[in-house]
Amino acid sequence: AHTQREELGAMHEAELAEVEQQVTLLQEEIDKHEEDLAAQAAAHETKETESAAALEHYKRDNVAVSSQLEAAEAAAADKAAEHAHAIESLEGERASLLAVAETLREKHTALKAECEEAKAAG
């Protein structure tokens, strides 16, 4: 009976040692898995930070480009107004020059008629 008890004790100790070894292996596996998860979480956090920074950079660039576009549109509108004013001014000058030309034609025609009358009179 004493030997049987020793054998049972030895079996229990061997089983206990095996279970402890399995627990140790499982704990190591759990620790490794937790480390992997922590590394993945850190990588994800880094990517989120980089994405947020990229988004802020994009927003700043977008605001700058929008401001430049607004300034360019305002400058284009100013130039268009200047051109429209210049065209109106040139059209006014053209009308004035056409009126002067017409007056000169009329005077030329009148002078030509006077010259012909003077030649005919003698």
N, CA, C and O of each residue as an XYZ file, in Angstrom:
488
protein
N       0.821     -1.188      0.000
C       0.000      0.000      0.000
C       0.861      1.246      0.000
O       0.562      2.248     -0.650
N       1.946      1.141      0.759
C       2.839      2.291      0.832
C       3.476      2.555     -0.533
O       3.607      3.712     -0.932
N       3.866      1.521     -1.243
C       4.473      1.646     -2.553
C       3.442      2.178     -3.550
O       3.744      3.010     -4.406
N       2.217      1.669     -3.407
C       1.151      2.130     -4.304
C       0.899      3.629     -4.099
O       0.677      4.374     -5.053
N       0.940      4.043     -2.842
C       0.747      5.451     -2.532
C       1.909      6.269     -3.103
O       1.690      7.364     -3.622
N       3.098      5.774     -3.019
C       4.256      6.467     -3.585
C       4.130      6.553     -5.109
O       4.441      7.576     -5.718
N       3.664      5.445     -5.711
C       3.496      5.445     -7.166
C       2.419      6.465     -7.579
O       2.592      7.213     -8.542
N       1.310      6.476     -6.832
C       0.251      7.450     -7.111
C       0.762      8.872     -6.914
O       0.472      9.762     -7.714
N       1.515      9.075     -5.859
C       2.097     10.391     -5.590
C       3.026     10.803     -6.713
O       3.024     11.950     -7.160
N       3.825      9.836     -7.160
C       4.751     10.131     -8.245
C       3.976     10.434     -9.527
O       4.353     11.325    -10.288
N       2.879      9.683     -9.767
C       2.057      9.930    -10.949
C       1.419     11.315    -10.877
O       1.391     12.052    -11.862
N       0.902     11.659     -9.679
C       0.287     12.977     -9.504
C       1.326     14.076     -9.706
O       1.048     15.102    -10.326
N       2.532     13.846     -9.171
C       3.586     14.845     -9.341
C       3.961     15.003    -10.824
O       4.190     16.115    -11.300
N       4.017     13.874    -11.543
C       4.338     13.924    -12.977
C       3.226     14.636    -13.742
O       3.493     15.456    -14.621
N       1.953     14.312    -13.395
C       0.824     14.981    -14.042
C       0.831     16.474    -13.714
O       0.589     17.322    -14.573
N       1.116     16.766    -12.446
C       1.159     18.161    -12.015
C       2.274     18.899    -12.757
O       2.083     20.027    -13.211
N       3.435     18.259    -12.877
C       4.548     18.874    -13.611
C       4.162     19.095    -15.068
O       4.492     20.129    -15.647
N       3.452     18.113    -15.674
C       3.014     18.245    -17.067
C       2.006     19.375    -17.217
O       2.077     20.156    -18.166
N       1.068     19.462    -16.279
C       0.071     20.536    -16.318
C       0.752     21.890    -16.133
O       0.417     22.854    -16.822
N       1.710     21.964    -15.202
C       2.434     23.216    -14.988
C       3.206     23.611    -16.236
O       3.283     24.787    -16.591
N       3.783     22.597    -16.904
C       4.499     22.881    -18.148
C       3.533     23.402    -19.215
O       3.853     24.344    -19.939
N       2.343     22.783    -19.309
C       1.345     23.245    -20.282
C       0.871     24.666    -19.941
O       0.682     25.502    -20.825
N       0.683     24.916    -18.636
C       0.268     26.255    -18.205
C       1.346     27.272    -18.569
O       1.042     28.365    -19.047
N       2.614     26.903    -18.338
C       3.727     27.790    -18.690
C       3.742     28.057    -20.188
O       3.894     29.204    -20.609
N       3.585     26.999    -21.009
C       3.554     27.164    -22.462
C       2.380     28.043    -22.888
O       2.527     28.931    -23.729
N       1.209     27.783    -22.294
C       0.036     28.605    -22.625
C       0.252     30.061    -22.208
O      -0.123     30.982    -22.934
N       0.864     30.266    -21.026
C       1.124     31.627    -20.564
C       2.100     32.326    -21.511
O       1.933     33.509    -21.808
N       3.123     31.600    -21.988
C       4.069     32.172    -22.942
C       3.369     32.531    -24.246
O       3.634     33.572    -24.847
N       2.455     31.634    -24.677
C       1.694     31.896    -25.902
C       0.795     33.123    -25.725
O       0.693     33.961    -26.621
N       0.145     33.219    -24.562
C      -0.712     34.372    -24.263
C       0.122     35.649    -24.247
O      -0.272     36.665    -24.820
N       1.286     35.589    -23.582
C       2.170     36.760    -23.522
C       2.593     37.205    -24.925
O       2.576     38.395    -25.240
N       2.975     36.230    -25.768
C       3.392     36.542    -27.141
C       2.222     37.162    -27.915
O       2.389     38.142    -28.640
N       1.036     36.569    -27.743
C      -0.148     37.105    -28.426
C      -0.421     38.533    -27.964
O      -0.729     39.397    -28.784
N      -0.311     38.793    -26.654
C      -0.533     40.145    -26.130
C       0.511     41.118    -26.682
O       0.191     42.263    -27.001
N       1.770     40.654    -26.792
C       2.813     41.506    -27.385
C       2.485     41.819    -28.842
O       2.627     42.958    -29.287
N       2.043     40.795    -29.585
C       1.667     41.002    -30.983
C       0.520     42.008    -31.086
O       0.542     42.908    -31.926
N      -0.474     41.843    -30.226
C      -1.613     42.771    -30.235
C      -1.158     44.191    -29.893
O      -1.609     45.154    -30.512
N      -0.271     44.319    -28.913
C       0.229     45.640    -28.532
C       0.998     46.265    -29.706
O       0.867     47.460    -29.975
N       1.803     45.443    -30.402
C       2.552     45.954    -31.562
C       1.591     46.383    -32.666
O       1.780     47.425    -33.293
N       0.550     45.567    -32.902
C      -0.438     45.917    -33.930
C      -1.179     47.198    -33.551
O      -1.432     48.054    -34.399
N      -1.528     47.320    -32.259
C      -2.224     48.520    -31.785
C      -1.331     49.753    -31.963
O      -1.802     50.814    -32.372
N      -0.040     49.604    -31.652
C       0.890     50.728    -31.806
C       1.013     51.098    -33.278
O       1.019     52.280    -33.621
N       1.111     50.088    -34.157
C       1.214     50.361    -35.598
C      -0.055     51.049    -36.094
O       0.005     51.988    -36.888
N      -1.201     50.571    -35.617
C      -2.482     51.170    -36.011
C      -2.550     52.620    -35.526
O      -2.997     53.503    -36.258
N      -2.110     52.857    -34.302
C      -2.136     54.212    -33.742
C      -1.208     55.126    -34.546
O      -1.533     56.287    -34.798
N      -0.049     54.590    -34.944
C       0.888     55.371    -35.756
C       0.248     55.722    -37.092
O       0.344     56.858    -37.557
N      -0.408     54.735    -37.707
C      -1.078     54.991    -38.989
C      -2.190     56.022    -38.821
O      -2.366     56.893    -39.673
N      -2.937     55.926    -37.730
C      -4.001     56.905    -37.486
C      -3.412     58.301    -37.326
O      -3.948     59.274    -37.856
N      -2.311     58.392    -36.596
C      -1.650     59.688    -36.393
C      -1.149     60.236    -37.723
O      -1.328     61.417    -38.023
N      -0.515     59.364    -38.524
C      -0.024     59.793    -39.834
C      -1.175     60.220    -40.735
O      -1.077     61.220    -41.445
N      -2.270     59.458    -40.705
C      -3.436     59.806    -41.523
C      -4.030     61.143    -41.087
O      -4.405     61.966    -41.922
N      -4.112     61.350    -39.784
C      -4.648     62.620    -39.282
C      -3.749     63.777    -39.691
O      -4.233     64.844    -40.068
N      -2.431     63.560    -39.616
C      -1.488     64.607    -40.017
C      -1.618     64.881    -41.521
O      -1.606     66.033    -41.954
N      -1.743     63.811    -42.304
C      -1.892     63.978    -43.756
C      -3.186     64.724    -44.070
O      -3.212     65.585    -44.950
N      -4.247     64.396    -43.358
C      -5.525     65.078    -43.571
C      -5.414     66.564    -43.225
O      -5.924     67.411    -43.959
N      -4.755     66.883    -42.116
C      -4.577     68.287    -41.742
C      -3.744     69.012    -42.793
O      -4.048     70.145    -43.166
N      -2.695     68.350    -43.264
C      -1.849     68.939    -44.312
C      -2.685     69.200    -45.571
O      -2.585     70.263    -46.184
N      -3.508     68.214    -45.948
C      -4.384     68.357    -47.116
C      -5.351     69.526    -46.922
O      -5.576     70.320    -47.836
N      -5.919     69.618    -45.712
C      -6.867     70.706    -45.436
C      -6.175     72.059    -45.560
O      -6.724     72.989    -46.152
N      -4.944     72.172    -44.991
C      -4.215     73.440    -45.086
C      -3.908     73.763    -46.544
O      -4.074     74.899    -46.989
N      -3.453     72.740    -47.289
C      -3.170     72.946    -48.711
C      -4.431     73.374    -49.451
O      -4.395     74.269    -50.295
N      -5.535     72.730    -49.128
C      -6.809     73.029    -49.782
C      -7.229     74.471    -49.503
O      -7.703     75.173    -50.397
N      -7.051     74.905    -48.252
C      -7.394     76.287    -47.899
C      -6.494     77.254    -48.670
O      -6.952     78.274    -49.186
N      -5.190     76.911    -48.737
C      -4.254     77.780    -49.463
C      -4.614     77.842    -50.944
O      -4.625     78.918    -51.543
N      -4.905     76.694    -51.524
C      -5.264     76.653    -52.944
C      -6.581     77.400    -53.169
O      -6.723     78.131    -54.150
N      -7.537     77.217    -52.267
C      -8.811     77.931    -52.388
C      -8.590     79.443    -52.334
O      -9.198     80.198    -53.092
N      -7.711     79.872    -51.427
C      -7.410     81.304    -51.324
C      -6.748     81.798    -52.607
O      -7.081     82.869    -53.114
N      -5.808     81.006    -53.128
C      -5.144     81.392    -54.376
C      -6.151     81.443    -55.520
O      -6.109     82.346    -56.356
N      -7.051     80.469    -55.549
C      -8.069     80.444    -56.602
C      -8.975     81.663    -56.501
O      -9.280     82.297    -57.512
N      -9.405     81.995    -55.290
C     -10.249     83.176    -55.108
C      -9.517     84.438    -55.552
O     -10.099     85.308    -56.200
N      -8.227     84.532    -55.195
C      -7.441     85.707    -55.597
C      -7.311     85.760    -57.119
O      -7.425     86.829    -57.719
N      -7.074     84.607    -57.736
C      -6.950     84.563    -59.203
C      -8.277     84.928    -59.866
O      -8.298     85.643    -60.868
N      -9.381     84.437    -59.305
C     -10.692     84.773    -59.864
C     -10.967     86.267    -59.728
O     -11.501     86.890    -60.646
N     -10.600     86.844    -58.576
C     -10.799     88.285    -58.372
C      -9.941     89.078    -59.350
O     -10.393     90.068    -59.924
N      -8.694     88.631    -59.534
C      -7.804     89.319    -60.483
C      -8.359     89.210    -61.901
O      -8.323     90.177    -62.661
N      -8.867     88.041    -62.252
C      -9.447     87.850    -63.588
C     -10.673     88.743    -63.771
O     -10.874     89.319    -64.840
N     -11.486     88.856    -62.730
C     -12.665     89.719    -62.813
C     -12.233     91.180    -62.970
O     -12.834     91.927    -63.742
N     -11.193     91.586    -62.238
C     -10.674     92.956    -62.381
C     -10.182     93.202    -63.802
O     -10.486     94.229    -64.408
N      -9.409     92.234    -64.331
C      -8.896     92.373    -65.706
C     -10.051     92.439    -66.702
O     -10.020     93.232    -67.643
N     -11.074     91.602    -66.494
C     -12.225     91.613    -67.399
C     -12.916     92.973    -67.356
O     -13.337     93.496    -68.388
N     -13.031     93.544    -66.149
C     -13.652     94.870    -66.027
C     -12.791     95.924    -66.727
O     -13.310     96.800    -67.418
N     -11.459     95.829    -66.540
C     -10.560     96.773    -67.227
C     -10.703     96.662    -68.743
O     -10.782     97.667    -69.449
N     -10.736     95.410    -69.231
C     -10.870     95.195    -70.675
C     -12.205     95.729    -71.192
O     -12.263     96.350    -72.254
N     -13.270     95.484    -70.438
C     -14.585     95.976    -70.858
C     -14.571     97.505    -70.926
O     -15.108     98.096    -71.863
N     -13.952     98.137    -69.926
C     -13.868     99.603    -69.919
C     -13.034    100.096    -71.098
O     -13.397    101.066    -71.762
N     -11.905     99.413    -71.354
C     -11.042     99.802    -72.484
C     -11.788     99.646    -73.805
O     -11.680    100.493    -74.691
N     -12.555     98.545    -73.932
C     -13.336     98.323    -75.162
C     -14.374     99.429    -75.340
O     -14.536     99.963    -76.437
N     -15.080     99.769    -74.252
C     -16.069    100.855    -74.325
C     -15.397    102.159    -74.739
O     -15.907    102.901    -75.578
N     -14.240    102.422    -74.129
C     -13.518    103.647    -74.447
C     -13.094    103.663    -75.913
O     -13.243    104.676    -76.596
N     -12.563    102.530    -76.395
C     -12.149    102.438    -77.805
C     -13.335    102.560    -78.745
O     -13.233    103.189    -79.799
N     -14.469    101.959    -78.367
C     -15.665    102.083    -79.201
C     -16.129    103.532    -79.269
O     -16.569    103.997    -80.320
N     -16.031    104.252    -78.141
C     -16.378    105.687    -78.125
C     -15.448    106.483    -79.020
O     -15.876    107.343    -79.790
N     -14.133    106.168    -78.895
C     -13.156    106.856    -79.758
C     -13.416    106.550    -81.228
O     -13.325    107.438    -82.076
N     -13.738    105.302    -81.530
C     -14.013    104.894    -82.917
C     -15.205    105.676    -83.463
O     -15.161    106.202    -84.574
N     -16.286    105.744    -82.650
C     -17.483    106.486    -83.091
C     -17.133    107.947    -83.335
O     -17.580    108.554    -84.308
N     -16.319    108.504    -82.425
C     -15.913    109.903    -82.574
C     -15.082    110.086    -83.847
O     -15.294    111.045    -84.589
N     -14.130    109.167    -84.108
C     -13.299    109.251    -85.309
C     -14.134    109.062    -86.571
O     -13.883    109.719    -87.581
N     -15.133    108.164    -86.524
C     -16.013    107.997    -87.683
C     -16.796    109.282    -87.962
O     -17.010    109.658    -89.115
N     -17.219    109.948    -86.884
C     -17.954    111.211    -87.061
C     -17.037    112.271    -87.660
O     -17.452    113.017    -88.548
N     -15.789    112.347    -87.183
C     -14.826    113.300    -87.733
C     -14.560    112.973    -89.199
O     -14.511    113.869    -90.041
N     -14.387    111.676    -89.503
C     -14.137    111.266    -90.891
C     -15.310    111.657    -91.783
O     -15.114    112.130    -92.903
N     -16.508    111.463    -91.293
C     -17.699    111.835    -92.081
C     -17.727    113.344    -92.315
O     -18.026    113.800    -93.419
N     -17.418    114.109    -91.284
C     -17.376    115.570    -91.415
C     -16.323    115.984    -92.430
O     -16.554    116.861    -93.263
N     -15.139    115.327    -92.349
C     -14.073    115.640    -93.309
C     -14.484    115.271    -94.724
O     -14.170    116.004    -95.662
N     -15.186    114.139    -94.904
C     -15.668    113.758    -96.249
C     -16.617    114.822    -96.787
O     -16.538    115.235    -97.944
N     -17.518    115.250    -95.902
C     -18.480    116.277    -96.324
C     -17.757    117.565    -96.722
O     -18.086    118.175    -97.739
N     -16.756    117.986    -95.905
C     -15.994    119.196    -96.231
C     -15.222    119.004    -97.532
O     -15.156    119.911    -98.363
N     -14.634    117.809    -97.705
C     -13.890    117.509    -98.929
C     -14.802    117.592   -100.145
O     -14.454    118.178   -101.170
N     -15.981    116.989   -100.003
C     -16.936    117.016   -101.107
C     -17.349    118.466   -101.417
O     -17.465    118.851   -102.581
N     -17.568    119.256   -100.364
C     -17.965    120.664   -100.556
C     -16.833    121.460   -101.202
O     -17.066    122.247   -102.119
N     -15.597    121.250   -100.715
C     -14.448    121.955   -101.293
C     -14.220    121.555   -102.750
O     -13.890    122.387   -103.595
N     -14.404    120.270   -103.024
C     -14.240    119.772   -104.398
C     -15.269    120.441   -105.310
O     -14.951    120.854   -106.426
N     -16.493    120.541   -104.823
C     -17.552    121.186   -105.609
C     -17.220    122.658   -105.829
O     -17.425    123.190   -106.920
N     -16.701    123.319   -104.776
C     -16.330    124.739   -104.917
C     -15.219    124.914   -105.948
O     -15.247    125.831   -106.769
N     -14.230    124.003   -105.883
C     -13.121    124.063   -106.853
C     -13.637    123.895   -108.287
O     -13.242    124.623   -109.197
N     -14.518    122.930   -108.457
C     -15.061    122.710   -109.819
C     -15.861    123.895   -110.290
O     -15.804    124.254   -111.466
N     -16.629    124.529   -109.368
C     -17.393    125.730   -109.726
C     -16.450    126.857   -110.093
O     -16.688    127.593   -111.051
N     -15.348    126.993   -109.308
C     -14.394    128.066   -109.579
C     -13.707    127.855   -110.936
O     -13.472    128.803   -111.686
N     -13.391    126.585   -111.230
C     -12.778    126.263   -112.539
C     -13.773    126.610   -113.668
O     -13.403    127.192   -114.687
N     -14.996    126.246   -113.458
C     -16.007    126.484   -114.505
C     -16.259    127.992   -114.667
O     -16.502    128.467   -115.776
N     -16.202    128.718   -113.586
C     -16.432    130.172   -113.650
C     -15.208    130.870   -114.220
O     -15.290    131.966   -114.775
N     -14.118    130.229   -114.074
C     -13.043    130.708   -114.671
C     -11.828    131.304   -114.623
O     -11.209    131.528   -115.663
